[in-house]
Amino acid sequence: MFVHGLIAAWCCCLWICAVLVSGNYTVQNDFRSGFVQRALRTQERREVQREILSVLGLPRRPRPHSPERRTAAPIYMLELYQADLTLGDEPVAPGYFHHPGYSQPAGYFHPADPAPSRRDRRYLNDADMVMSFVNMVDPSEDLHVFHQYHRFDLSRIPDGEAVTAAEFRVYKDFIHEQYENETFHVSVYQVLRENANRESDLFLLDTRVVWAAEEGWLVFDLTATSNHWILNPGQNLGLLLTVENADGENVKPSAAGLVGSQGPQNKHPFMVAFFRATGVRLRSVRSASGHKQRNPNRSKTSKHSPPSSQEALRLAEAAENVSVDPKQGCKKHELYVSFRELGWQDWIIAPEGYAAYYCEGECAFPLNSYMNATNHAIVQTLVHFINPDSVPKPCCAPTQLHGISVLYFDDSSNVILKKYRNMVVRACGCH
C-alpha cells in the first residue's frame, strides 16, 4: 500500500510538471534563474492548488484572520525555520529567507526578537511539525491587576501528532526605576477550575527568580500540561502568571518588566509546541486499494525469461553499435514550484517556492552508468531489446528524494512549521 501511495503521489507530481514546464516559458530572473515556469490558466491553477494542498496534507487553503507577521510568535517561528534549513545539507541561496511581510532585510535580527535556543534546535531535529499559539484572551477583557491570564487553543493540532516538547515564553524588560536592585518570583500556574465567588483553583507549574535588571525571554516548560489539554480539551482553562517580590508581596507583572499582550508586538507572550507523528499516515485521496486484486490468475512464474548466454553475447555485440545520446538519457530536470504564483503569499510565510525538479529521459539499451539503473531495469532492458512488443522499457524515476519545510498560518493565525518528506528530487535513474 505504501508503494502504491508513493507511485500515485509521483503521478501527481508528473502531472504538475507537465503543467508547469510546458507551453510558453518565462524565465525567473533572480537566484532561481534556470528554473522555468509559465503563467497558469485559471483551471490549471485550481488543479495545481488542489494537488499541492493534498500533498501538504491540507483539506483546503488556510484563511488566517489578519495575521500579524511582526508579533513574537511568527518572528520566533521564522528563526526556527532558518535554523531548520541550516540542519540540512542544501546550500541556501541569497534572499531565500526574505518574505514581503517582514520589513527587515534578510538576516536582520532585533535583540528583543525571540530566538531558538540550543535546546529548541534539538527539539526541532526530532520533530516533524512545530506550532506556535497566540493568546486567545483579549487584553481589554483581562482586567486583573496582579496577574497575566493566557489561554491557547490546541484544538487544531492534526490527528496523529504527539507533543514532544512545549514551552510558554514571556519577555522581561529591564527595570531601572523603583525595583532596580530587587528580585522577583515569577510563577506560572495551570488553571484547574474557575469559581464564581472565589479565586480559581490553580496548579503551580514553575517558578523563576529574576533580577529587576534582567532582560530577555523567560521560558517555562508546558510539555505535560499541553499533552493533558490535548487529551482533555474541556480542561484547558489557560495559564495564570503572577509576580511577587522578595517579601512575598504581589507585584504588577508590568511593574516587574513582564510584557503582556498590550506591549510591543515583538515581545508578546506566546506558546510553542514540537510534535512528532505517532505512525505512518497515507493520503486517503491517493489510496490505491484494490491493486492486489489485479490479474488474479497470473502465473507465479514470469512469462518472459532473462536472455540466454547466446542472446546475451548477441546483445553485447549489438551494444557496440548502439549509441545513446546522453542528452536524451534519464536525468534530473529543473522545475520550480512558486507558492506566490499560486496566490498563497497571504498564508505561506516561507519559502516563496521551492526547486522540486523532475525526472525525464530515455531508458534505452544499453543502460549506461550515468543512468543509475537498477539490476531489474538492466534485465528488463535486455528483454525489451529482444522483444520490444512483449516488455516495455524501464521508466525514468526518482532514486533519491529530500524533504522541505514550509512555514504557514492556519485559520486561527497560529504559525505552523511542518516538514514534508520526498518533495525534492535529488537523483534520477531507470527502474
C-alpha positions in Angstrom: 0.0 0.0 0.0 2.8 2.4 0.9 4.5 1.8 -2.5 1.2 2.3 -4.3 0.8 5.6 -2.4 4.2 6.8 -3.5 3.5 5.8 -7.1 0.3 7.7 -7.0 1.9 10.7 -5.5 4.6 10.8 -8.2 1.9 10.5 -10.8 0.5 13.7 -9.3 4.0 15.3 -9.4 4.5 14.3 -13.0 1.1 15.9 -13.9 2.1 19.1 -12.1 5.4 19.0 -14.1 3.5 18.7 -17.3 1.5 21.8 -16.4 4.4 23.9 -15.1 7.0 23.2 -17.7 5.1 23.0 -20.9 3.9 25.7 -23.3 5.3 29.3 -23.4 8.0 29.7 -20.8 9.2 32.7 -18.8 12.5 32.5 -17.0 12.9 33.6 -13.4 15.4 36.5 -13.2 16.6 36.1 -9.6 18.6 33.4 -7.9 16.3 30.8 -9.4 17.3 31.7 -13.0 17.3 28.4 -14.8 14.1 27.3 -13.2 11.3 27.9 -15.7 7.6 28.2 -15.4 4.7 29.8 -17.3 1.7 31.7 -16.2 -1.1 29.2 -15.2 -4.6 29.4 -16.6 -7.4 29.6 -14.1 -8.4 25.9 -14.3 -4.8 24.8 -14.2 -4.1 26.9 -11.2 -7.0 25.3 -9.3 -5.9 21.8 -10.2 -2.3 22.5 -9.1 -3.5 24.2 -5.9 -5.7 21.2 -5.1 -3.0 18.7 -5.8 -0.3 20.5 -3.8 -2.7 21.1 -0.8 -3.3 17.3 -0.9 0.5 16.7 -0.8 0.8 19.1 2.1 -2.0 17.3 4.0 -4.4 20.2 4.0 -8.1 19.8 3.0 -8.2 23.4 1.8 -6.1 26.5 1.9 -6.0 28.3 5.3 -7.5 31.7 5.5 -5.9 33.4 8.6 -7.7 36.4 10.0 -5.4 39.5 9.5 -2.2 37.7 10.7 0.4 39.9 12.4 3.8 38.9 11.0 5.8 41.1 13.3 4.5 39.7 16.6 6.8 37.5 18.6 5.4 34.1 17.6 5.9 34.5 13.8 9.3 36.0 14.4 10.4 33.1 16.5 9.0 30.6 14.0 10.8 32.3 11.1 14.1 32.0 13.1 13.2 28.3 13.8 12.6 27.8 10.0 16.0 29.3 9.2 17.6 27.0 11.9 15.8 24.0 10.2 17.4 24.9 6.9 20.9 25.0 8.4 20.3 21.4 9.7 20.2 20.1 6.1 22.9 19.9 3.5 21.4 22.1 0.9 23.1 25.5 0.3 20.8 28.4 0.9 20.6 30.9 -1.9 20.8 34.7 -1.1 17.4 36.1 -0.4 15.9 32.8 0.4 14.7 33.9 3.9 13.2 37.1 2.7 9.4 37.4 2.9 7.4 40.5 1.8 5.5 40.5 5.1 8.7 41.4 7.0 10.1 44.9 6.7 13.6 44.0 7.9 16.1 42.7 5.3 17.1 39.1 5.2 19.3 38.1 8.2 18.2 41.1 10.3 17.6 40.3 13.9 16.4 42.6 16.7 17.9 41.9 20.1 14.4 41.5 21.6 13.2 39.1 19.0 12.7 35.5 20.3 15.5 33.2 19.1 15.6 29.4 19.3 17.9 28.1 22.0 20.2 25.0 21.6 17.5 23.0 23.3 14.9 24.2 20.8 17.2 23.1 18.0 17.4 19.7 19.5 13.6 19.6 19.7 13.4 20.7 16.1 15.7 18.0 14.9 13.4 15.3 16.4 10.2 17.0 15.3 8.2 16.8 12.1 6.0 19.8 13.0 6.2 22.8 15.2 3.2 25.1 16.1 3.1 28.5 17.9 -0.1 29.6 19.5 -1.3 33.1 20.1 -3.0 34.2 23.3 -6.8 33.8 22.9 -7.6 36.2 25.8 -8.5 39.7 24.7 -6.2 42.1 26.5 -9.1 44.5 27.1 -11.0 41.8 28.9 -8.2 40.7 31.2 -8.7 43.4 33.9 -6.8 41.7 36.7 -4.1 43.9 38.1 -1.7 41.4 39.7 -1.5 38.7 37.1 -1.5 37.9 33.4 -4.0 35.4 32.0 -3.2 33.4 28.9 -5.2 30.8 27.0 -4.1 28.9 23.9 -6.3 26.9 21.5 -4.8 23.5 21.0 -7.9 22.1 19.2 -6.4 22.5 15.7 -3.5 20.1 16.2 -3.7 17.4 13.4 -4.6 13.9 14.4 -1.7 11.5 14.8 0.7 14.2 16.2 2.2 13.8 19.7 3.7 16.6 21.7 7.4 16.0 22.3 8.1 19.4 24.0 6.1 22.6 24.7 7.1 26.0 26.1 5.5 29.2 27.3 7.5 32.2 26.5 7.2 35.7 28.1 9.5 38.7 27.7 11.0 40.6 30.6 12.2 44.1 30.1 15.0 45.9 32.0 13.7 47.7 35.1 15.7 50.8 36.1 13.5 52.7 38.4 11.7 51.7 41.7 12.7 48.0 41.7 16.2 48.4 40.2 18.0 46.2 42.8 15.2 43.8 43.7 14.5 40.2 42.7 11.1 38.8 41.7 9.5 35.4 41.9 7.7 34.8 38.6 5.2 31.9 38.8 3.2 30.2 36.1 0.0 28.2 37.2 -2.3 26.0 35.3 -5.9 26.9 35.9 -7.8 23.8 37.1 -11.2 25.3 37.9 -12.8 28.7 37.6 -15.0 29.6 40.5 -17.7 32.3 40.6 -17.3 33.6 44.1 -13.7 32.9 44.9 -10.3 32.6 43.2 -9.7 29.9 40.6 -8.1 26.6 41.6 -4.5 26.6 40.4 -1.7 24.2 40.0 1.9 25.5 40.1 3.9 24.6 37.1 7.1 26.5 37.5 8.7 29.5 39.4 11.7 31.6 38.4 13.7 34.1 40.4 14.7 37.0 38.2 16.6 40.3 38.9 14.9 43.6 38.0 17.9 44.3 35.8 17.5 41.1 33.8 16.3 41.4 30.2 15.2 38.7 27.8 12.8 35.8 27.3 11.7 33.6 30.2 10.8 30.0 29.1 8.5 27.7 31.1 8.0 24.0 30.3 4.5 23.1 29.3 5.0 19.6 27.9 3.0 17.7 30.4 0.3 20.4 30.6 -0.2 20.6 26.8 -0.5 16.8 26.5 -3.1 16.9 29.2 -5.0 19.7 27.4 -4.9 17.7 24.1 -6.4 14.6 25.8 -8.9 16.7 27.8 -9.8 19.8 25.8 -12.5 20.8 28.3 -9.9 21.2 31.0 -7.9 23.7 29.0 -8.7 26.8 31.1 -5.4 28.6 30.5 -2.4 29.8 32.4 -2.0 32.4 35.2 1.2 34.3 35.6 1.9 36.1 38.9 4.8 38.1 40.3 5.9 38.5 43.9 8.8 40.5 45.4 11.3 39.1 47.9 8.9 39.8 50.8 6.1 37.7 49.2 4.0 40.8 48.2 2.2 40.8 44.9 3.6 43.0 42.2 2.1 44.0 38.9 3.7 42.0 36.2 4.2 45.2 34.1 6.0 46.9 37.1 8.4 43.9 37.2 9.1 44.2 33.4 6.9 41.3 32.3 5.5 42.3 28.9 1.8 41.3 28.2 -0.3 41.3 25.1 -0.6 45.1 25.2 3.2 45.6 24.9 5.3 45.8 21.8 4.4 43.2 19.1 7.8 41.6 19.0 7.6 41.0 22.8 4.1 39.4 23.0 3.9 36.2 25.1 3.2 33.0 23.2 3.3 29.2 23.4 5.2 26.9 21.1 4.9 23.1 20.8 7.0 20.5 19.0 5.3 17.4 17.5 6.2 14.1 16.1 3.9 11.8 14.1 2.9 8.6 16.0 2.5 6.5 12.9 2.7 6.5 9.1 -0.4 8.1 7.6 -1.1 7.7 3.9 -3.1 10.3 1.9 -6.6 8.8 1.6 -7.2 10.7 -1.7 -4.4 8.7 -3.2 -5.5 5.4 -1.8 -4.6 2.5 -4.2 -6.8 -0.1 -2.6 -7.7 -3.0 -4.9 -4.4 -3.1 -6.7 -3.6 -6.5 -5.2 -6.6 -7.9 -6.9 -5.3 -7.3 -10.4 -4.5 -10.4 -12.6 -5.6 -13.0 -10.0 -4.9 -15.8 -12.5 -1.4 -14.6 -13.3 1.1 -17.4 -13.2 3.7 -17.3 -10.4 6.5 -17.7 -13.0 7.4 -14.9 -15.3 6.2 -15.2 -18.9 9.5 -13.7 -20.1 12.8 -15.2 -19.1 16.1 -13.4 -18.9 18.2 -13.7 -22.1 20.3 -16.8 -22.7 24.1 -16.8 -22.9 23.9 -16.7 -26.8 21.4 -13.9 -26.7 23.5 -12.0 -24.2 26.5 -12.3 -26.5 24.5 -11.1 -29.4 23.2 -8.2 -27.3 26.8 -7.3 -26.3 27.8 -7.2 -29.9 24.8 -5.1 -30.7 25.5 -2.7 -27.9 28.8 -1.7 -29.6 26.8 -0.4 -32.5 24.2 1.4 -30.4 24.9 5.0 -29.5 22.7 6.7 -26.8 22.8 10.5 -26.7 23.5 11.4 -23.1 21.3 14.5 -23.5 18.3 12.1 -24.2 19.0 9.8 -21.3 17.3 9.6 -18.0 18.3 12.5 -15.8 17.1 15.3 -13.5 15.5 18.4 -15.0 14.8 21.8 -13.4 11.3 22.6 -12.1 10.4 25.4 -9.7 7.1 25.4 -7.8 6.1 29.0 -6.9 3.7 29.5 -4.0 3.5 33.1 -4.9 2.4 32.2 -8.4 -0.4 30.1 -6.8 -1.6 33.2 -4.8 -0.7 31.8 -1.4 1.6 34.5 -0.2 -1.1 35.6 2.4 -0.8 32.4 4.4 2.6 30.8 3.5 5.3 32.8 5.2 8.3 30.8 3.8 9.5 29.7 1.4 8.2 31.6 -1.6 8.6 28.4 -3.6 11.0 25.5 -3.9 13.0 23.7 -6.5 11.2 20.4 -6.9 12.9 19.0 -10.1 11.6 16.1 -12.1 13.0 13.0 -13.9 12.7 12.5 -17.6 14.6 10.8 -20.4 15.2 7.6 -22.2 16.0 4.3 -20.5 17.1 2.6 -23.8 19.6 -0.2 -24.4 22.4 -0.1 -23.4 21.9 1.5 -20.0 25.0 3.5 -19.3 26.4 4.1 -15.8 25.1 7.7 -15.7 21.5 6.4 -16.0 21.8 5.0 -12.4 19.8 1.9 -13.4 18.7 -0.9 -11.1 19.6 -4.5 -11.8 16.0 -5.2 -12.6 15.9 -2.3 -15.1 19.0 -3.7 -16.8 17.4 -7.2 -17.3 14.1 -5.6 -18.4 16.0 -3.5 -21.0 17.7 -6.6 -22.4 14.3 -8.4 -22.7 12.8 -5.4 -24.3 15.7 -5.2 -26.8 15.0 -8.8 -27.8 11.2 -8.5 -28.0 10.0 -4.8 -27.8 6.3 -5.8 -28.1 6.3 -8.1 -25.0 8.1 -6.0 -22.3 8.2 -2.2 -22.1 11.3 -0.2 -21.5 12.1 0.8 -17.9 10.9 4.1 -16.6 12.9 7.2 -15.6 12.0 7.9 -12.0 13.5 9.5 -8.8 16.0 7.3 -6.9 16.7 9.8 -4.2 14.3 12.4 -2.6 14.7 15.0 0.0 12.2 17.0 2.0 11.4 20.6 2.5 10.0 22.7 5.4 7.0 25.1 5.0 6.1 27.9 7.4 2.5 29.0 7.3 -0.5 30.4 9.1 -3.5 28.3 10.0 -7.1 29.6 10.1 -6.6 30.9 13.7 -3.4 32.8 12.7 -1.3 30.3 14.6 2.0 29.6 12.9 3.0 26.1 11.8 6.4 24.9 10.7 6.0 21.5 9.0 8.5 19.2 7.4 7.4 17.3 4.3 9.3 14.3 3.0 10.0 13.3 -0.6 9.4 16.7 -2.1 12.6 17.4 -3.9 14.3 15.1 -6.5 18.0 14.6 -5.7 18.8 11.9 -8.2 17.1 10.0 -11.1 17.5 6.5 -12.5 16.0 3.8 -14.6 13.5 1.5 -12.9 
